[in-house]
């Protein structure tokens, strides 16, 4: 691309962003009709047209951008989404529009407006089609379909591509076709699970067709194998393919869409890696229902009678809570020894059998920090595939303030003022660093900041 072409592109982006900031709906629509790729382009500090329109309260422009399919979940360099910006500046009509869910429902907490929040790892890119998991003929047909997508895992890490020298660069899942993995599917040690089919609003010419001519979107499968990792990478067409060395960090570099797929695939594959043998009688188990069930091969095992949670993928519920000081202007955060230097986060812990979410919050907070908690309010949740947790995010109000940490769980806990927390998101001298924006802890802290802001 020549410098002249680059200059023309940059000029188009500037005009598009300027029109959105001014609320010029006619020019925004005209530019998009000629250059649709402008929709998610960003300018200074990562601000998109949607963010600029939200900042200035231009509801008609926001509505038009949303209708063109812009990404309302993208964030700028300060980790602010368009919704965050509209809420921060008090444009309630815009924040309501951005917070609207497909079914029109909204959660409302006393004293604050809440969107139906989407957290990282939670986007449903695929239609899971759970009813098809028992249809062996249909699954077999889709496995060999030329449009079917396979994700390849080794030791629960997916093959990804991206510039290795850039630690902050986005990673992408490597997508394989049937011919590239056909030999792996024949091996007994290979674990194969059906993830679903692509969600499509309109039929595509690349989709498969059923006998009656109805087009079907491509199916997705995930494979976990114990084959040599280096040899597996030779199946890739791109030279930049690799396996993430630190999944708990590297998987946070995927796009929102691909992160949601990995959350599903990795959690189910992790369960398979732990349940090769029946927990009831010790016999070997076999895969069923597209990889969503394991059945004991011992015909006399009592696990074959009735429904048992050992036969289906396991999800471990975890409460993660931002504890608010009785004065309403401080929050309680803690840090573990394994955290990066200066990072503080929300307290968290597993829900125990026979325990409610609210009681788990109260118990875990008191065990880890010595602080007693009263009211508990659910905010949102997040799948966390390391290996298979469901993080249940809550706000909790403290009824005591003295801190006495359980040093086995955390090494330090402190009350931070609202201003200290705000500074941590972009101040020049922050008192601490917040968790990455992809974590629900980050979103809980940011949500609390915005609850009573009047800026």
N, C-alpha and C positions, 0 to 999 in steps of 0.2 A: 504494500500500500504506500502510495507516494505521500510526501509531506503535505501536498495540496489537498489530497483526500482526507488526511487526518485533520487538517485545519477546518475543512468543511463540516466534518463530523462533530468536532468540538464546538463549532459555532452553532450547529443545530441543537446540541445538548444544552448550551447556554440559553438559547432562545426558548426552548421547551421549559426549562426550569424557571426562567424568568416569567413566562406566561402563567405557569402554575402558581408562582408566588404572588402575582398580581391578581389572580382570579380571572384571567382572560380565557374563558371556556372555549370561545370560537377558535382562538389560535392554538390552544392545546389540542382540540379535536382535529384541526387542520394538519398540524404537525404529525400527529399520530397516524392519520390516514395516509400520509406520504412515507413516514418512517416509523413503522410499528415498533421497531427495536428500541425506540427511545423510552418506552414505558417504564423500565426499571433502571435507567441510567442515572448515575449520581454525580453530584458536583462536589463542592467544597465540603470537607469533613463527612463525606458519605451521605449527604442529604439528597433524597430523591424528590421528584415532583410531588409525590403524595405527601411527603413530610412537609414540604414548603406550603402546599395548599392547606394542610392540617394546621400548621403554625399560624396561618393568617385567617383561619376560619372560613375558607371558601368551600362550603358544603357541596355546591353544584359541581365544582371541579373534582373534589374527592369522589363524588358519586360516579362521574364520568370515568375517572381513572380506574376505579374498582370494576366498572362494567367492561373495561378493556383487559381485565385480568392482571392488574399490577399486583406485586407482592406486598401485601400489607403487613407482613411479619418481618420484613428486612429491617435492619437497624443501622444507624449512623455510627460514626467513630466514638460517640459517647454511649453506645448501646441503647439508644432510644428508638422505639418504633414510632410510626405515625400516630398510633393510639396514645402512646406516652406523651408525645408532643402536644396533641390536641387537649389531653387531660390537664397537662401542666399549665397551658395557657388559658384554660377555662372555657374552651369551645365545646360545650356539652353536646350540641347538635352534631358536631363532627365526630366526637368520641363515641357517641351512641351509634352512629353509622358504621364506624370502624369496628366497634365491639359487637355488632350484630352477628348472630350465628345463623346458619342455614335454616333452622327451624324457628327463628325469631325469638327464642327464649333468652332471657338474661338473668344472671344471678344478681341479687341485690343484698348487700350487707348494710346493716344500719349505719346511716350517715355517709355512705359512699356508693358510687355507681361502679359496677364491675362488669367487665366483658367476660365472655366464656373463654377463658385464657387457654391458648395452645402453647404447650411447652415443648422444648427440643425432645426428640425421640417419640413424640406423640402424634405426628401427622400421619394420617391413614392414606397413603398413596395408592394402595391396592385394595380391591374388593376381595375380601378373604374367601368368599364363596364356601363357607363351612359345610353347606349341604352337599357339596361335590366331593368332600373328602372320603366318603364311603363308596363313591362310584369308581370302581377300579378300571372299568373300560374307558371311561372319560379321561381319567388321569393318565392312563397308558397312552392314549391318543395324543394328549397334550404334551407328554414328555418328548415325543419324537417330532413334534410340530416345528417347522423351520423358524417360526417367529418366537418360540418360547425362549425366555431369558433364564439363564442359570447364574447364580452367585456362588462362587467357590470359596469355601472356608478351610483353613488348616489350623488346628488347635484353637478353634473358635474365632480366628481372625480372618476377615474377608480380604480377598485380593482387591487392592485399590491402586489408583494411578494418581500421579501428581508430582510436581517438582520436589525432589528430595532435599534440595539445598535450601528451600524456603520453609521454615518451620511454621509459618502462619498461613501458608497457602491452603486453599480448599482441596480436599481429596475427593475422588470420584470412585464409585464402585465399578469394577471391571465386569462387564456383562458378557457371558459366554453363550454360545449356541450349542445345540445338541451334538453336532459332530465333534466339538472340542472336548466334550465330557462323556461321550458315549461309552468309552472303555471303563471309566470310573463307575458308571451306573451298574456295570456287570459284577463289580467286586463286592463280596459279602460285608466287608468292613465299612463300606460307604453308607453314610446316613443321608437320606433324601427326604426333604419336607416340601410340601406344596404351600406356597405363600399366598397365592391368590391370582387375580387377573388385574390388568391395568384398568383404572377407572377412566371411562371414556364418555364424553358428552355426545360426540358424533362418531358414526362408524368411520373406520379408516380402511384404506385400500390394502394396508399391510396386515389386517386382521384375518384370522382364519375364518372359514365359513362352515356352518353346520350343514346337515343333509338338506334342510329346508331353505338354505340360502341365507340364513341370518348370520351376519358377521359376528365373530367373537374376538374380543381383545386378547392380546398376548398373555400367556400364563407365565408366572414366575415361580421358580424352584430354588431352594438353597441346598448345597451339597457340603457336607463336612467329611474330610478324608484324612487318613493317616499317611498318605503318600508323602514322599520327600518334598519339602516346600520348594526347594530350588528347581526341581523338575516340574512342579506344578506351574511355576512362573513362566516356564518355557512355552506354555500353551497360550500365553498372552501375545497379542499383536503389538502392543505398545512396550517400549523399552523401559518406561518409567513405572511399570507395575511392581508392587511389593506387598508384603504383609506388614501391617502395623506392629511395631515392636512394643508399644505401650497402648493397648486398646482403650484404657480408661481416659487417655488424653487424645490420642489420634482419632478416635471415632467422633470426637467433638468437632472435627474439621470437615465433616460431610455436610451436604446441603440438608435443609429441613426435610425434603422429600425422601432422600436416601437414608437419612438417619432413622426415619420411621420404619423403613423396610428392615434395616439392620437390627433395630430393637426387637422386632418380631422374630427374625431369623436366628439371631444369636441366642436369644432367651430359650427358644425351643431346642436348638442344637446343644446348648449347655445342659438342658435337662436330659437329653439323650445320652450325653457323655457320662452322666452319673447313675443312670438306671439301666445299665446293660443286663443286670440281674434282678430278679424279683425280690423286693424287700420282704415279702411274706414267707417264701419257701427257699429262696436262694437259687432257683433254676434260671436259665437264660430267658430273656424276653425278646419278642419280635415286634417290628413296627407295623402299625395299622393306621387307617384313617388319614392317609396322606402325611403321616409323620406326627399326628397329634394324639397318638395312643400307643402304649406298649402293653402287650398281653403276655402273660406267663405261658411258656411252652409246656408246662406241667399240667396235664389235663385234670389232675386231682387237686390243684391249688385253689384255696378258697377265695383268692383274689379274682377268680373268673366268675364268681357269683356276686351279684350286686354291683354297686358303684364304689370304687375306691380311689382316693386321691393319689395313690401311687401309680395309677395307670394313665394319668393325664398330666400334661405339662404343669409344673409348679410355678406359682408366682408368690413371692414373699412380700407381704405388706410392711411398709416402713413409714412411720410418721416423721415428718420433718417440720419444725415449727419455729416461727419467729415470735419470741416472747417479748411483749410490750410492757414497759414499766407502768406502774399505776398512774404516773403523771401524764402518760400518753406521749411523751416527747423523748423517750429513750427506748432502746431495744437491747436485748441480751444476745450476745454472740460468743461463740467459743472457738478454740482452735485445738487441733490434734497435733501430735509431734510430727506426723507425716505431711502436714500441710506445708506449702511454700512459705517462705519467710514473710511474716507480717499479715498473712491471710487469716481472717476470721470468718466463720460461717454460722448458719443456723444449727441448733442442736437437732439430733435425730436418733432414732432407735427403732428396733423391730417391735411390731405388735405381737403380744403373746397370746397363746390359745385362750379363748374365753374372755378376751379383753376388748372393750370398745376402743374406737379411735381416740375419743376424748380422754379416757382413762390412761391410755398409752402415752399421750402427750404429757399428762400430769406426772405420771410415774417417771418417764424418761428425763424430764426437765429437773425434777427433784433429785433423781439419782445422780445426774451428771453435774448439776450446778448448785444444789441445795435450795434453789428457789421454788417456792410453791406457786402453783398456777390455779386460777379459777376458771372463767369462761374460755371456751375453745371454739373457734370458728373455722370451718373448712374453706379453703380458697381454690385450689386446683391440684391436679395430680400429674405425675410424670413417670412413664415407664423408664426403668434404668437397667439396661441389659448387661450389668456387670455383677453377677451373671443374670439374675432375673428378678429384680425388685420392682415394686410399684411404690413410688414415693408419694405420700399423701400429705400435701402442703397445707399447713394450718397457721392461723394467728392465735395467740394465746395471751391472756392478760394475767400478769403476775399479781399475787396477793401478798407476797413478801419480797424483799429486795436484797437481803444478805446473801452473799455468794460463798459457797464452800465446795470447791470442785472435787469430783472423784477422779483422782489422778490416773486411774486405770483407763478411764474413758477419754478424758481431755486433759490438757496440761494447763489451760487458762480459760477463764470466762470473764467477760467485762460488760458493763453497761456503756453503750455508746449513744451520744446525743443525736438528734435528728440532723443537726448541722454537720457533725462529724461523718455521718453516713452519707449525706449529700456530697461532702467534700471527697469521700472515697470514690465516688463515681466520676470525678473529673476535676477535683481540686488540685492545686499546686503542691500542697503539703498534706496529703491524706493521713489520718491517724492509723489506718489499716487498709488492706486491699480486700476487695470483695471476690467471691468465687466467680468463675467464668459465667458469661451470660447464658450459656447453654444449660446451666444447672437451675433447678427449681429454687435453690437457696437464693441465687441471684434475683430471681423473679419475685420471690416473697419479700426480699428487702426492698426492691424497687417499688413493689406494690404498696408497701407501708409508707414509703416516702410520699407517694402520690395520693394517699387516702385523704389527707386533710390539707394538702397544699392549696394555697390561694395566690398563685403567682400569675 
